[in-house]
Amino acid sequence: NFLYLDLTTRRTRSQCKQTECAVVEKIAKLQLNQVDNGVDHAPIVYIVITALTVLDQGFARLQFGYDSEGNICGSVNRPRTKNQNKNLNLTDKKYVLFFDYLKPKTSKKVCVQSCPTKTLHSEAEYKEYSRQTNTSLCFYSLGPGEYSKDSCPSFPVYKSDMLLNRCVPQISEILGNNTMTLLKNNSFLNLQELKFSSLELYRKLPDIGYLSLAALLFTIILVVLLRYIAKLMVVLVLILSSLGSIGLSALLWLKYSDLRQNNDQTIHSMPILEIEMQSKTAYLIYSIAMTIFTVILLLIIIAMRKRIGLVLRLFGEAQKAITDMPLLLGMPIITFVFLLLFLFYWITTAIMIYSFGEYEESDIELYGQRWAKKSFSRFIWWYHVVGLVWVSEFIFGCQSMVIAGSVSKWYFTRPKSALRAPICTAISRLFLYHLGSIALGSFLIVLVRIPRYILMYLQDKIKASKSTIAAFCSKGCICCLWCLEKFIKFINYNAYTVIAIEGKSFCASAQKAFVIVVENSLRIATINTVGDFMLFLSKLTVTALTLFLGIYWFKIPIDDPLKNIHQIKIFLLPLAVVCVISFLIAHCFFTVYEMVIDAIMVCFCEDCRANDGSAERPYYMSSSLKKFVDESSSTQIIGD
């Protein structure tokens, strides 16, 4: 019976399982106030929603379309009004015609027998066309040759093609009378450049694949070299950040002095502040703020200079951990596959939910329509949106838990030759004991993120109201919620590491993780500033190398950019795709590197707290970290 590496109690698996079951029960209570042997009901609710959308005629509405009153085209529909006493047979009307093709969501729409085969500019042309084809493009109370402004589309009615049972106007018909306007506005030239750029993107797909492999190679090389160039990068980061802050402060004060001497009284809307004031007043505020920031930064660098050695040693330990467990670098790929499968399921179900449910007559007429979806379908939609955020965070939380579990087992295993399948062990523990903890941690993020999204949605409406106080309060709330979300994510990952070490429940582990963060604040601040910035520079390095290789690969004529501006524009889209892909590849790998460092940091802090290096309580850390502890003890910086 394997014992968890709990440095104080060393509880067994059975004790850990009981704790995690209690956590799962709490999550179930949070969702539906029901407990069923500790099983979370969210997956069951998702399955029920999917089953409802499949059994409902929502798929038929999606496939065949429906009119403004909710009648499905190409089928027999039940009565929808008090005056309608028989089923509406639309089996011969299989296509949806939008009265306003520019606003398909709010436009009136009707089921028609066939899409317009010619462009109609007037009522007379419509009546003649309707009689010749014996078809009607109006609502069902009007027959062929009859026209009413309220029940028929406005003119012109463009010649249309059938696409997914919808009548889509032909672009040539729409642009026919607007060609000169497009040319005058230079829109046609931009459209052609976009067209050629898109074609070039399609032609260069194999080359983009090769460049993506090159970005992967650059990333792996940089991950290996990072252990050896970390010290140089740290020194460069500290010097450049210090000089940059001092230089920017000096420039702002010089600008303020110049404006003051010239007695500049002009009023501008200043960036960041987003208020109108005199330029010299704004630059005075900028200068004071930047000076305060520079002083704080220099004080932090001075205070943390003796802890920079810990950052360098942690980079070395992370390199050793990745060398011993190279499959950790493949965790983002597994996470991406699970996330892709979930997004495919979510999008499919979302489309089904969009067309789910019967229509009911509304008391309010909107855009000429008196029909609205029943409230139940809207409830399902909101549950589905919340589920997107929750399950996505749950998947990322599982990745964090596996990495934390693998690293903690690697750290507390002596000798390292005794290490056996740490990643598989971490995955098995995750599914057996820790799913409840991950669900609770991800749910806390949802509780903060959803209100922030709602406030961001309402912010535009608040701006339209021109209420300064409301706009200020909304921005403040959004900022506070964003900070709170980042803090919860930070505590969550540290809590997952404590769970992996001790097997405690989420709440107990989060409490202990918070204590660890507070007691080692300067150490963690050093790692989260200097270390994270180093990793960000590494991501930019991979992106820049891939960009330069792409310019050479595509043979882009950059020797005379003004002369070859149109050729360069054509290659902008493929190059942009290459840069995005290369940055994402580097981000995935260096995010794992960052998570490994953070997990080792928590293990190191817990090792220092529980042990003293004596024969009775020996350290688990490596000789490199022991050397740092000895040096820190002599200078009294072992604790923050």
N, C-alpha and C positions, 0 to 999 in steps of 0.2 A: 504494500500500500504506500504509494508515493506521497511524501510529505511536502506541502507547500513551503517555500522558503520564507516563512514568517519568522522574522528575527527575534520576536518576543514571545509569541505563543505557539507557533508552528502547528496550526490547526490542520486536521486531516481533510481529505476530499469530502467526506460525508458531511462534516461541519460546514464546509464552504457551500456545498449543495443546498443545505437547509437555509443558509443565509440568502443565497441567490433566489431560491423559491419565494422567500418572503418579499424580496424586491419585485419579482414578477407579479406577485399578488397585488402589491401596491400600485403598480402600473395599470393593471386591469381595473382596479378601483377608480383610478384617475380617469379612465376612458369611459366605462359603462357602469361604474359602481357595482360590478359583479365580479365574483371570484369563482373560477372553475378549475380547481386543482393547480392554481398558479399559472394558468395558460393565458397569454395575452389575446384579447378578442379582436385586435385591429386586423390581423390577416383574415379572420372569419368575415368581418364586415366588408373587407375588400372583395372577397370571393362572392359574397351576397350581392354587392353592387354590380360586379361583372355579370353574374347570372341574371340579374334583373334587366340589364341593358341588352343582353343576348336574347332573352325571352320576349322582351318588348319589341314593338315594331320599329324601334329606333334605327335598326340597320336598314330597314326598308326606306325610312325617311332619308337616311344618309345616301343610299344607293340611287333612289329614284327621284328624290326631292319632294318638296311640298309647296303648296300655295300659301297666300297670306292668311288663310283661315285654318291652316293646319291639315288640309286634305292631302293625302299622299297621291302623287301622280301615278297613273298606270294601274290603279286599283279601285275597289269599291269601298267608299268611306261611309261611316255612320252619320246620321243627322247631327248637325252642330248648332242649329238655331231652333228657336221655338216654332218658327214658321216653316221650317223644313221637315216634312213628314215622311220622307223616303230617303233611302240611301243614295248618295251621289256617286254615280258610276263614271269613273275617269279612266277606264281601261284603255280607251283609244287616245287619251291625252297623256303621253309619256314624258313630255319635256317641259322644263320650267323656263318661263320667259320673265325676265326682270324688267319692270317698267323703267327703272333708273339703273343702268349697268354700272355707273360710277359708285353707287351706294347700295350694293347688294344686300347688306344686312338690314337696312331700314326701308328698302324699296318694296312697293307692292309687287307681288309676283303671282302668276297664274299658270296653270297647266295647259299646254297647247298640244295640238295634234302633230304639228311640225314647226320647226324654227323658220323664221322669215327667210325666203330665198332671194329677196331683193330689198334694197333700201327704200323705205317709204317716207316721203317728205310732207304729205298732206292727208287730210281726211278723204279727199276724192281718190287719191292713189290707194289708200288703204281699202276703201270700199270696193274698188275695182279688183284689187289683188285678192280680197276676201271672197268675192263672188267667183272669180276664176278658179281659185284653188279649193273653194268650198270649205274654208277653215276660218276660225275666229281666233284673234289674238286678245280678246277681251274676256271679262268674267262671264260666267256660264249662263247668265240670264239673257245675254245678247247672242244672237245667231250670226251666221255669215252675212256680211254686207251691212251690219248694224254697228253704229259707233256712238259712244258716250264719253265725254271728257273724263268723268269720274271713274268709269269702269274700264277704260282702255288706256294703253300706253300713250305718252305724249310723243310728239314728232321731233326729230326724225327717229324712225324705227330702223335700225341698221340691219343689213344682211348678216346672218349669224350662222355659225357652225355649231354642231352638237358636240359637247364635251361633258362626259359623265352625266348624261341626261339633262344638261343645262344648255341653254341657248347663249352662246358667247359671241358678241359682235366681232366681225372680222376687222383686224387692225388696219388693213388697207382702206376699208370703207370709212373708218373713223378719221384717219390721217389724210384722206383724200383732199379735203378742203383746208387743211391746216399745215400743208407742207411749207408754204412760204413763211408762215409765222414761225415754224420751227427753225427754218434757215436764218431768219432775221435774229432770232434769239440765240443763235449758235448752239441750240439744243441738238440739232441733227448731227453736228460734228462730234459733240460729246457722246451721243448715242452710238455713233459709228466706232468711236474709240473704245467704248465699253463693250461693243459687240466683238471687235477684234481682240480685245484683251481677254474676253471670256473664251473665245475660240483658242487663243494662245494658251490659256489655262488648261483647256481640254487636251490640246496637243502635247502639253508639257507634263501631263500627269505621271508618266513613267519617270521623267527627270525629277519631278517633285518627290517621288518615292525614293530615288537614289540619294537625293539631298537629305531626306529624312533619315536614311540609314547613316549618312555622313554625320548628321547632328547627333545621332545615337552614339556613334564612335567618338566624336568630340567629347560628349558628356562622360562616357566611361573613362576616357583618358584623363579628363579633368578631375573626376572622382578619385582616381588613383594618385594623381599629382598633388591633390589638395593637402594631403598629409605632409608633403615636403615643402610646399610653398605657403603653408598657412601662416607661418611667422612673418614672412615678407608681406603677405596680404594684410595682416593685422596692423603692421607698422604703417603701411600705405594708407589704410582706412583711417587710422587715428590722425596721421599727419594731414591728409587731405581734408578730413572733416574739420579739424581745428583751423587750418589755414583758410578753408572755404568760409567758415562762419565768421572769422575775423575780417576777411576781405569783404564779405557781403555787408557786414555791419559798417565798415569804413565807407563803402560806396553809398550806402543809404544816408549816412551822416553828411557826406560830401554833397549829395543831391539836395538834402534839406538845407544845407548852408547856402548853396547856389540859389535856391528858390527864395530863401529869406533875404539875400542880398539884392535880388532883382525885384523884391516886394511883389511876388506873383499872387494875384488875388483871384485867379480863375477857379471856377467850381467844376469839379469832375466827379463822375461816379467811380469811386476807387474800387479796384478788384479786391477780393477777399472780404473787405469791410462791407461792400455792397450798400454804401450810403454815399450821399453827395456831400462834399466838403471841400475846403480849400486844399490845393495840392500840398502846400508846405505843412499844413496841419496833419494831413494823412501821412506824409513822409516822416514827420516827427514821431507819429505813433508807430510806424514801421520800424524806424531806427531804434526806438526805445525797446520795442518787443524783441528785435533781433539781437540787440546788445544783451538783454537779460538772458535770452536763449544761449548766446555765446558764452557768457559767464557760467551759466549752469552746466553747459557742455564741458567746458574746461575743468570745472570743479569735479564733475563726474569722472572725466578721464584721469585726473590726478588721484581721485579716490580709488579708482578701479585698476590703476596701473599694475599693482601687485597681483591682481587676480587675472590679468591677461594670460599668465602662464597656465591657469586652469583651462582657459578656452583652447589654447594650443594642445594641451594634453588630451582634452576631450575630443578634439578633431582626430588625434592619433588613435584614441580608443575606438572612435566610431569607424575609422578605417579598418582596425583589427576586427571589429564585430562584423562588418560587411564582408571582409575577406573570409572569415569563418562561416558566415551565413550569406553567401552571394545571392541566394534566391530571394532575399529581402528586397532587392532591387526590382524583382518581378511583381511585387505586391500591387503597385499601381495598375499593372496590366490586368490582374485578376479583379481588382476593384472596378476598373473601367468596364470589363465584361459584364459584371453583375449590374453596374449602373446602367449600361446600355440595354441590357435585357429588361430591367425595370422600367426605363424610359420608354422602350417599345411597348411594353404592356400598358404603361400609364397613358401614353398618347392614344393608343388604340381604344382604351376604355374611355378616355376623355372625349374622343370623337363620338363614341356610342352614347355617352351621357349627354352630349350637346343635342342629340336628336332624340333623347329619351323622354317619355311621358306624353300624355295627351294635352291638347290645347284646350283652354277654357276662355269663354267670352269675358272681356275686361270692361269695366265701367269707364275707363279712360281711353280716349282715342289718341294714338301716337303714330305719327307719320301715316295717317289714313287707315290705321289698323286698330281693331278692337280685340285682338286675340293675344294671349300671353301664355307662356308655359306655366303649368301648375307649380306651386311653391316647393313641392317635394323634390322635383328635379333640380331646383336651385340649391336645396339643402345638400343633395348628393354631390353636386358640383363643388360646393365649398369644402365638403369633407374630403373630396378627391384632391383639391388644391393643397389643403393642409397635409394630406398624406404624402404628396410629392416632396414637400420640405422635410417631413419627418423621416420617411424611408430613405431619402438621399443622405441625410445626416446619419441615419442608422448604418448605412453601408460604409460611409467614411469612418464612423466610429468603430466598426468591426475591423477595418484596416488598421486603425490606431491601436486597437486592443491586441491584434496579432503581433504587430511590431513591438509594442511594449512588453508583451509576454515573452517573445523570443529574446529580446535584449536583456530582460531581467533574468531569464534562465541562463543566458550566456554569462552575465556578470557574476552571478552567484554560484557558478559551477567551478569547482577546483578539483583536479586540474582541468584545463580546457580540452584535453584529449578525451575526457569522460563525457563530453557533450554529445548527446544523441538526438537527432531530429528535433531541434528546438522549435522550428516553425510548425511542423506537424503537431507537436505537443501543444503549442499555443492555439492552433486552430481547434484542436479537439476540446481543450478547456473552454474556449469561447463558446462552442455550441452546447457543451454539457452544463456549464455553470454560469456564464457571464452575459448571456443575451439580455436578461432583464436589466442589468446594469447599463448596457449600451442603449437599450430602449429608453431608460429613464434619462440618461445623459443627453440623448438626442432630442427627447421631448422638452427638456429645459431650453434648448436652443430654439425650438419651435415657438415656445411661449414668448420669447423675446423678438424673434424675427418677424412673425406674422403681424404684430402691432406696428413694427417699423415699416413694413411694406404698406400697410394701410395708411400710415401717416405720410409716406412718400407719395402715395396715390392722391391723398387729399391736399398735398402741398400746392399743386397747380391751381386747385380751386380756391385755396386760401390766398394765393397771389392775385387771382382775378378779383377777389373781394377788396384788395388794396388795404387790408388791415395790417398795419405794421406790428402791432402787439401779437396778433394771431400768428403771423409769419415767423416772428422771432421765437415764440413759444414752440411752434411746430419744429423749427430747425433745432432748437435746443433739445426737444424730446427725441428727435431722430438721432442726434449726436449721442445723447445719453444711452439710448437703446443700442446703438452700434458699439459703443464702448463696453456696455454690459454683455453683449453677445460675444465680443472678443475675449472678455474676461472669463465667461462661462466656458468657451472653447478651450482656453488655456488651462483652467482648473480641471476640465473634463479629461484632457489627455494626461495630466499629472495624476488624476484619480485613477485612470485606467492602469497606469504604471504601478501605483500602490496596490490596486486589486491584483495585478499579476504577481506582485511580490508576496503579499500577505493573504490574499483570498478573501478580503473583507467585502462587505456590501458597498454599494455605490456611495451612499451618504457618509458612512464612516470613512471611506477612502477619500472622498472629496474633502472632508474635514481635515484629515491628516495631510492631504496634499496642500491645502491652504496654509497649514502650520509650517510645512516644509518651505513653501514659497516665502512666507514672512521671515522665517529664521535665516534664509539664505538669499535675501532680496538682492544684495549687491552682486553675488555670483550669478544669479539668474538674469539680472539686468545686464550684466556684461555679456553673457551668452546671447541674450535676445536682441542686443544691439549690434555688437561687433560681429558675432557669429552669423546672425541672420543677414547682415549687410554683406558679409563675405560671400554667402551663398547666393544672394541676389546678384552680386557682381559676376559670380560664376555663371549664372543663367544668362546674363547679358553677354558674357564672353562667348558662350556657345552660339547664341543667336547671331552675334556679329561675325563670327567665323563662318557660319553657314551662309550668311548674307553675302559675304565677300566671295565665297566659293560659288554661290548661285550666280553672281554677276559674271564671274569668269566662265561658268558652265554654260550660261545662256548667251555668252558672247555679246553682252550689252555694250553698245558704243558710248562709253562714259568719258572719252577723251575730249569730246566737244558736245556737252549736254544741250546747249542752246540750239545747235544745228540739228541734233538728232532727238529733239524733244518728243516728237510723236512716236518714234520707235521706243523710246524709254517708257512712255506712258503705256504702251501695249504690254510691256513686261512688268509693269507695276503690280498687277493682280497676282501673277504667279509668284513674284518675289514676296509679296505680302503673305501669301499662303505659306510659303516656305518659312518665313520668319515666325509666323504664328505656330506652325507645327514644331519647329526647332525649339522655340521657347517652352511650349507645352511639354516636350520630351525632357528638356533640362529641368523644368519645374517638377515633373513627376519624380525624377531620380534624386534631385537635391532636396525635395520635400521629405523623402525617406531618410536621407542623410541627416536632415534637421531633426526629424522625429527620433532617430537613433541617438543623436547627441542629447536631446532633452530627456530621453528615457535613462541614459547613462548618468546624467546629472542627478536625477531623482534617486537612482540606485546608490550613487556616490554619497549623496547627503544622508540617506537612510543608513548606509554603511558606517559613516562617520558618527551618526547619532547612537547607533546600537552597539558599536564596537570601539575598542580603544587600542587595538594593535597588540595587546598582550597575548600570552599563550592561551589564557582562558577564553579571551574574546578577540580572536585574530580578525584582521581586515580581509574582506573578499577582493579588494581592489588590486589592480596591477601594480608592479613595482614603480612605474612612472607616476601613478597617482599617489602612491605611498611617499615617494620623494617629495611631491608637492605638499602633502600633509605635514611631513617633517619640517620642510622649509617654512610653511605657514605657521606651525606651532611655535617655531623659534621667533617669528615676527608678530605673533598674536593676531593672525587674520584667519584662523581656521573657522571661526564663526562670524557671521555677519550681525 
